[in-house]
Amino acid sequence: PTLGIDQFGELTFRDAFEINKCKTDIEKTETVAWLMMKKAYPDLPRDFLARMPLIESAALIDFLTKQPAFLSATNTWRNGSKTISKRKSSA
């Protein structure tokens, strides 16, 4: 109700390279939100989240982090397997 109807797109493999450039969790969250929302709103400024009132930006981040397209160590893949958080060491 606070946000109304929001459109967004799923993150892609290419988006991961942009996200990987982020130095902090806050910057990563802002970048992920921007990348997802930019797919539906191409003219969306990169700092849109910083300009939003706190209640709306918090609601948006909460909404987006619950989407399967959001990159998170706790998400599962479509086949149900857990996201791998660290690589196995090679023999």
C-alpha positions, 0 to 999 in steps of 0.5 A: 500500500505504501509503494503502490504498483512497482515494476522491476526486472530480474537481475542478470549475470551481467548485472553481477559485474556491476554489483561486484564493484560495490564496496559496502553492503549499503552501496550493493543494496542501492545498486541492486535496487537500481538495477532491478528498477531500471529495467522497468523505468529506464530513466530512473536516476542511480541515486533514486533510493537516497532521495526517497523518504525513509519509509518508502525506501525501507518498504521498497528494499524489504519488497525487493529482497523478498523477490527471487531475482534479488541476489542473496546468500539465503535465496534458493535457485529455481530447482530448490538448491541453496545458493553456494556461499563459498567455493570448495577448495580444489584438490 
